[in-house]
């Protein structure tokens, strides 16, 4: 029989087993020592004993476990207590020693939040902070691990607090690190923070998303990165940031009114994006001033695309409503404001014909001729990469993004998003939502005011922030059929502000919350959806003109009499007169 055991001699195996047992004994002793130190620590902390022994205890514990933040907290209390009895030189010496101790704990865990937090605190109380020493430490640390985001975050703090390096010097530093390793998200991120600071006008256009594309030299660096490592997200994300966000001037895309009672009128104004109304607007009914508090679609959400104005009006001879929103009182989530007054006029009879007009300053063309040239140049380069990397999700996503921004080749975007569903199934829902918005954007009416988009694999209703170019068209539709899809959320149903007939059969809808804003809705079909309880129909109670409803095929079991009580204006339910 062989004297070996799986390639090892028997004596060697016995020696290894003995070494393992010896290590276990040593580890148990270390655990017992740690537990004993912690017991002493908790006693000291409970009695608030802040002496040299207490400080020594924290040193011993943190040398074993540098992420014990409670120990770091008590250590700072002890140090502050001792600083009260020191002069400036003694305090400086103590802080330098503290930084040296942090060096030792960083060797145990170079990505410890609590060690870096303590370093910041120590520099904050040190009479003469040792900034140059910190920078040398960071140089060494980022040379060992260029992607240590704790080190990058700490570097930003050191530079910002000490002003020991200029933004231009730091920008060059990120270039060096990126060229060493393109897959360095922290370096790309830091670069984005520095870019605007190295311009002549740091508070000007370079800080705005719509102007970052002017940094054409940056695209050269990005192109090298994505061609070298097309699967790495770092450069792609920086490129997306560099393309920026298209300026989106505030615009009114639809408005109407409805009489909710003999004495009350509700006017609705739909903007092209969520806005916050920071001050009251001036309203007039038939030329006579009126007062009303503006309300967003959801009271607890200050930013809303749809705003509601409730007016007291008993006269039946309503001719017009005018709303003037003062300059500087509308704000987007990007902190943009309306630079001029916005006037909205709603005229006509709500039961016959209703029109609106809006006086809104015309937006500048984006991104302009030179900007489009840059976008096309980068698009061409990425399409060349697509030929080599046809399965790269980042390549396809970026082509889709640029084509959408340029409002070109949207049919190609449909194919790209469908392909992304196959290539990246973990994010299938995200791509399907993008594809749904695109289909809504591409949809055209077969007849004026009517739209049919059945069996189109839609997963959602159109997001007004995504389908900006089509919001006006969608808000004017009077009849919509989106049956046989996979729509579950009707959160954006307010986009169909003028709809009178809405068919959503064979979807996955379980609630009608949100339908209340459809003040002109008369016919609604929700056959074969997932409405299970009576409360799932409560959203229809505010639909003041709804007379015909189809809900058969839902799990909901509800008596027609009960439903008529819930919605007294109904004239027929499931084709049965009530």
PARO-404445 format. One record per residue (C-alpha): residue in one letter; z negated, x, y. Coordinates in steps of 0.1 Angstrom, whole numbers, padded with zeros to 4 digits, always signed. Example, Ala and Ser with C-alpha at 12.3 -4.5 7.8 and 13.67 -1.06 7.14 Angstrom:
// residues 2
A-0078+0123-0045 S-0071+0137-0011 
// end
This chain:
// residues 578
X+0000+0000+0000 X+0009+0013+0034 X-0020+0028+0054 X-0004+0013+0086 X-0012-0021+0101 X+0018-0035+0121 X+0028+0000+0130 X-0007+0013+0138 X-0030+0035+0118 X-0062+0018+0106 X-0083+0043+0125 X-0065+0035+0158 X-0070-0003+0152 X-0107+0003+0147 X-0109+0024+0179 X-0091-0004+0198 X-0114-0030+0185 X-0144-0009+0196 X-0129-0005+0230 X-0124-0043+0233 X-0160-0050+0224 X-0173-0023+0248 X-0152-0039+0276 X-0166-0074+0268 X-0201-0060+0270 X-0193-0044+0303 X-0178-0076+0317 X-0208-0096+0307 X-0231-0072+0324 X-0209-0075+0355 X-0211-0113+0354 X-0249-0111+0350 X-0251-0088+0380 X-0229-0110+0401 X-0250-0141+0392 X-0282-0122+0401 X-0267-0111+0435 X-0256-0147+0442 X-0291-0160+0434 X-0306-0135+0459 X-0279-0144+0485 X-0286-0181+0483 X-0323-0175+0488 X-0316-0153+0518 X-0292-0178+0533 X-0316-0207+0528 X-0344-0189+0546 X-0320-0175+0572 X-0331-0140+0566 X-0306-0118+0584 X-0318-0082+0577 X-0301-0051+0563 X-0308-0063+0527 X-0290-0095+0534 X-0260-0076+0548 X-0261-0053+0517 X-0260-0084+0494 X-0229-0098+0511 X-0213-0063+0508 X-0220-0062+0471 X-0208-0098+0464 X-0176-0095+0484 X-0168-0062+0468 X-0167-0082+0435 X-0153-0115+0449 X-0136-0111+0483 X-0126-0148+0484 X-0162-0161+0486 X-0158-0176+0521 X-0195-0188+0524 X-0206-0152+0520 X-0182-0141+0548 X-0196-0169+0570 X-0232-0157+0565 X-0221-0121+0569 X-0208-0130+0604 X-0241-0146+0613 X-0259-0115+0602 X-0236-0092+0623 X-0240-0114+0654 X-0277-0113+0649 X-0276-0075+0647 X-0252-0071+0677 X-0278-0087+0699 X-0299-0055+0696 X-0270-0030+0700 X-0254-0013+0730 X-0216-0012+0733 X-0211+0021+0715 X-0233+0010+0686 X-0215-0023+0684 X-0181-0005+0684 X-0193+0017+0655 X-0205-0013+0635 X-0172-0031+0640 X-0151+0000+0630 X-0173+0002+0598 X-0166-0035+0593 X-0129-0030+0595 X-0132-0002+0569 X-0150-0026+0546 X-0122-0051+0550 X-0098-0024+0540 X-0116-0020+0507 X-0116-0058+0500 X-0079-0060+0508 X-0073-0035+0480 X-0089-0060+0457 X-0068-0089+0470 X-0041-0081+0496 X-0034-0118+0501 X-0069-0131+0508 X-0071-0156+0536 X-0108-0149+0541 X-0104-0111+0545 X-0077-0115+0571 X-0098-0142+0588 X-0127-0118+0590 X-0105-0090+0604 X-0094-0113+0632 X-0130-0122+0639 X-0141-0086+0640 X-0113-0076+0664 X-0124-0105+0686 X-0160-0092+0689 X-0151-0055+0690 X-0156-0040+0725 X-0124-0018+0721 X-0102-0034+0694 X-0083-0008+0673 X-0049-0024+0676 X-0029+0008+0667 X-0049+0012+0636 X-0041-0023+0626 X-0004-0018+0632 X-0004+0013+0610 X-0022-0006+0583 X+0004-0034+0585 X+0032-0009+0583 X+0018+0004+0551 X+0010-0030+0537 X+0045-0044+0544 X+0061-0013+0529 X+0042-0020+0497 X+0050-0057+0497 X+0075-0067+0524 X+0071-0104+0516 X+0034-0107+0520 X+0033-0136+0543 X-0004-0130+0550 X+0005-0096+0564 X+0033-0111+0585 X+0011-0138+0599 X-0015-0112+0607 X+0011-0090+0624 X+0022-0118+0646 X-0015-0123+0656 X-0019-0085+0664 X+0013-0083+0685 X+0005-0115+0704 X-0031-0106+0711 X-0026-0069+0719 X+0009-0069+0735 X+0013-0035+0719 X+0049-0041+0710 X+0077-0058+0729 X+0097-0087+0714 X+0127-0064+0713 X+0109-0038+0692 X+0096-0065+0668 X+0131-0080+0666 X+0144-0046+0655 X+0115-0044+0630 X+0126-0077+0614 X+0162-0064+0612 X+0150-0033+0593 X+0130-0054+0568 X+0158-0079+0563 X+0183-0052+0556 X+0158-0037+0531 X+0155-0071+0513 X+0175-0102+0523 X+0151-0123+0504 X+0123-0120+0529 X+0115-0154+0543 X+0087-0142+0564 X+0109-0117+0582 X+0136-0144+0589 X+0109-0168+0601 X+0094-0142+0625 X+0129-0134+0637 X+0134-0171+0647 X+0102-0169+0668 X+0114-0137+0686 X+0150-0147+0693 X+0143-0168+0724 X+0118-0143+0737 X+0143-0114+0740 X+0167-0134+0763 X+0167-0133+0801 X+0156-0169+0803 X+0130-0174+0775 X+0122-0209+0787 X+0158-0220+0790 X+0186-0231+0768 X+0180-0206+0740 X+0148-0224+0732 X+0168-0256+0726 X+0183-0263+0692 X+0217-0272+0706 X+0223-0238+0720 X+0212-0214+0693 X+0248-0212+0678 X+0256-0189+0708 X+0238-0161+0690 X+0270-0151+0672 X+0258-0116+0662 X+0231-0133+0641 X+0258-0150+0620 X+0271-0116+0609 X+0237-0107+0595 X+0234-0140+0578 X+0269-0137+0563 X+0259-0104+0547 X+0228-0119+0533 X+0244-0151+0518 X+0273-0132+0503 X+0248-0107+0487 X+0223-0133+0475 X+0238-0168+0477 X+0210-0183+0455 X+0182-0172+0479 X+0171-0198+0504 X+0158-0175+0531 X+0190-0167+0550 X+0204-0202+0545 X+0173-0218+0561 X+0176-0193+0590 X+0213-0202+0593 X+0204-0239+0594 X+0179-0233+0622 X+0205-0212+0640 X+0231-0240+0639 X+0204-0260+0656 X+0200-0297+0661 X+0227-0315+0680 X+0214-0329+0713 X+0210-0366+0709 X+0208-0383+0743 X+0190-0416+0742 X+0214-0446+0740 X+0211-0483+0735 X+0233-0495+0706 X+0223-0532+0704 X+0202-0559+0721 X+0196-0596+0717 X+0170-0623+0722 X+0157-0653+0703 X+0136-0682+0713 X+0106-0682+0690 X+0090-0713+0705 X+0094-0738+0733 X+0076-0714+0757 X+0083-0679+0743 X+0113-0656+0740 X+0115-0623+0722 X+0141-0597+0734 X+0150-0569+0710 X+0165-0535+0721 X+0178-0511+0694 X+0180-0474+0704 X+0201-0448+0685 X+0169-0429+0675 X+0132-0434+0674 X+0117-0432+0709 X+0084-0437+0725 X+0081-0459+0756 X+0054-0443+0778 X+0054-0468+0807 X+0061-0505+0812 X+0097-0516+0819 X+0109-0541+0846 X+0121-0574+0831 X+0140-0603+0847 X+0149-0637+0833 X+0177-0654+0852 X+0171-0629+0881 X+0133-0637+0883 X+0109-0609+0875 X+0088-0613+0845 X+0061-0593+0827 X+0059-0582+0791 X+0043-0555+0771 X+0067-0535+0751 X+0059-0532+0714 X+0074-0509+0687 X+0085-0522+0654 X+0053-0511+0638 X+0024-0512+0662 X+0007-0481+0647 X+0038-0460+0650 X+0045-0450+0686 X+0081-0438+0679 X+0104-0466+0670 X+0142-0473+0671 X+0135-0510+0678 X+0114-0523+0706 X+0103-0558+0712 X+0096-0576+0745 X+0078-0610+0743 X+0085-0632+0774 X+0070-0665+0785 X+0099-0689+0794 X+0098-0727+0792 X+0132-0733+0808 X+0160-0741+0783 X+0187-0730+0808 X+0184-0694+0799 X+0214-0674+0811 X+0204-0637+0811 X+0177-0612+0804 X+0177-0578+0821 X+0155-0548+0812 X+0152-0517+0833 X+0136-0487+0817 X+0126-0461+0843 X+0137-0425+0841 X+0113-0403+0823 X+0095-0431+0804 X+0114-0428+0771 X+0106-0398+0749 X+0122-0387+0716 X+0103-0368+0689 X+0120-0337+0702 X+0103-0343+0736 X+0136-0351+0753 X+0134-0378+0780 X+0158-0402+0796 X+0168-0384+0828 X+0180-0416+0845 X+0171-0453+0845 X+0185-0473+0816 X+0196-0509+0823 X+0202-0535+0796 X+0217-0569+0802 X+0216-0596+0775 X+0236-0627+0784 X+0248-0659+0768 X+0234-0686+0745 X+0217-0674+0714 X+0231-0703+0694 X+0267-0698+0705 X+0276-0663+0716 X+0254-0635+0728 X+0265-0602+0745 X+0248-0572+0758 X+0257-0543+0781 X+0238-0511+0787 X+0241-0487+0817 X+0232-0453+0801 X+0243-0419+0814 X+0272-0406+0792 X+0262-0376+0770 X+0280-0343+0772 X+0303-0335+0743 X+0286-0315+0716 X+0288-0286+0708 X+0318-0281+0731 X+0350-0263+0724 X+0334-0228+0720 X+0306-0242+0698 X+0331-0260+0675 X+0350-0227+0672 X+0318-0210+0659 X+0311-0238+0635 X+0346-0237+0621 X+0345-0200+0617 X+0313-0201+0597 X+0326-0231+0577 X+0357-0212+0567 X+0335-0182+0556 X+0312-0205+0535 X+0342-0223+0520 X+0355-0189+0508 X+0321-0183+0492 X+0323-0217+0476 X+0354-0206+0457 X+0334-0177+0442 X+0301-0197+0438 X+0312-0233+0430 X+0278-0242+0416 X+0256-0229+0445 X+0236-0258+0459 X+0231-0239+0492 X+0268-0234+0497 X+0275-0271+0491 X+0246-0283+0513 X+0258-0261+0542 X+0294-0272+0539 X+0282-0308+0539 X+0259-0301+0569 X+0287-0285+0590 X+0313-0311+0582 X+0288-0339+0591 X+0280-0321+0624 X+0317-0317+0632 X+0324-0353+0620 X+0352-0340+0599 X+0361-0341+0562 X+0335-0367+0554 X+0354-0376+0522 X+0348-0341+0510 X+0311-0345+0518 X+0310-0375+0494 X+0323-0352+0466 X+0299-0324+0475 X+0269-0347+0474 X+0280-0362+0441 X+0283-0327+0427 X+0249-0317+0440 X+0233-0345+0420 X+0247-0329+0389 X+0239-0292+0398 X+0204-0298+0412 X+0190-0328+0393 X+0154-0321+0405 X+0165-0332+0440 X+0187-0360+0428 X+0169-0386+0449 X+0174-0366+0481 X+0211-0362+0475 X+0216-0398+0466 X+0199-0409+0498 X+0222-0386+0518 X+0252-0400+0499 X+0240-0436+0507 X+0238-0428+0544 X+0273-0413+0543 X+0287-0444+0525 X+0272-0466+0552 X+0287-0444+0578 X+0322-0445+0562 X+0321-0482+0555 X+0344-0503+0575 X+0346-0541+0579 X+0373-0559+0560 X+0370-0587+0585 X+0356-0586+0620 X+0318-0587+0618 X+0317-0586+0580 X+0309-0558+0556 X+0310-0556+0518 X+0295-0526+0500 X+0288-0538+0465 X+0283-0517+0434 X+0284-0485+0455 X+0253-0468+0440 X+0234-0472+0473 X+0197-0462+0471 X+0188-0472+0506 X+0197-0489+0538 X+0212-0468+0566 X+0189-0445+0586 X+0198-0449+0623 X+0189-0412+0629 X+0214-0401+0602 X+0243-0425+0608 X+0242-0423+0646 X+0279-0428+0650 X+0278-0460+0630 X+0246-0476+0643 X+0264-0496+0670 X+0290-0509+0644 X+0263-0518+0619 X+0241-0536+0644 X+0270-0559+0654 X+0277-0572+0618 X+0271-0608+0612 X+0276-0608+0574 X+0267-0580+0550 X+0269-0580+0512 X+0253-0550+0495 X+0247-0564+0461 X+0246-0545+0428 X+0231-0513+0441 X+0197-0496+0437 X+0181-0504+0471 X+0144-0505+0469 X+0132-0500+0505 X+0143-0523+0533 X+0124-0503+0559 X+0156-0498+0580 X+0168-0534+0578 X+0163-0537+0615 X+0196-0518+0620 X+0213-0551+0611 X+0201-0567+0643 X+0228-0593+0645 X+0231-0603+0609 X+0232-0640+0601 X+0241-0637+0564 X+0226-0610+0542 X+0232-0606+0504 X+0211-0581+0485 X+0214-0594+0450 X+0208-0572+0420 X+0188-0544+0437 X+0152-0532+0433 X+0135-0548+0463 X+0099-0560+0458 X+0089-0570+0493 X+0105-0586+0524 X+0082-0568+0549 X+0105-0559+0578 X+0128-0589+0577 X+0109-0605+0605 X+0129-0587+0632 X+0162-0603+0620 X+0159-0631+0645 X+0195-0644+0638 X+0193-0644+0600 X+0202-0678+0586 X+0212-0670+0549 X+0194-0645+0527 X+0201-0639+0490 X+0177-0617+0470 X+0186-0628+0435 X+0176-0606+0406 X+0153-0582+0425 X+0117-0572+0418 X+0097-0596+0439 X+0066-0605+0418 X+0041-0621+0441 X+0041-0646+0468 X+0031-0620+0494 X+0064-0603+0487 X+0080-0632+0507 X+0056-0631+0537 X+0080-0609+0557 X+0103-0639+0560 X+0078-0660+0579 X+0090-0646+0612 X+0127-0653+0605 X+0129-0682+0629 X+0164-0693+0619 X+0163-0688+0581 X+0174-0720+0564 X+0190-0709+0531 X+0173-0686+0506 X+0182-0675+0471 X+0155-0657+0450 X+0162-0668+0414 X+0161-0641+0388 X+0130-0624+0403 X+0097-0621+0383 X+0081-0643+0410 X+0070-0677+0398 X+0066-0700+0428 X+0069-0737+0432 X+0095-0750+0457 X+0068-0771+0475 X+0046-0740+0480 X+0077-0720+0492 X+0086-0748+0516 X+0050-0747+0529 X+0053-0709+0534 X+0087-0712+0550 X+0089-0746+0566 X+0124-0741+0582 X+0141-0737+0548 X+0167-0764+0540 X+0177-0751+0506 X+0162-0728+0479 X+0185-0715+0452 X+0211-0741+0462 X+0186-0769+0459 X+0180-0790+0490 X+0143-0791+0499 
// end
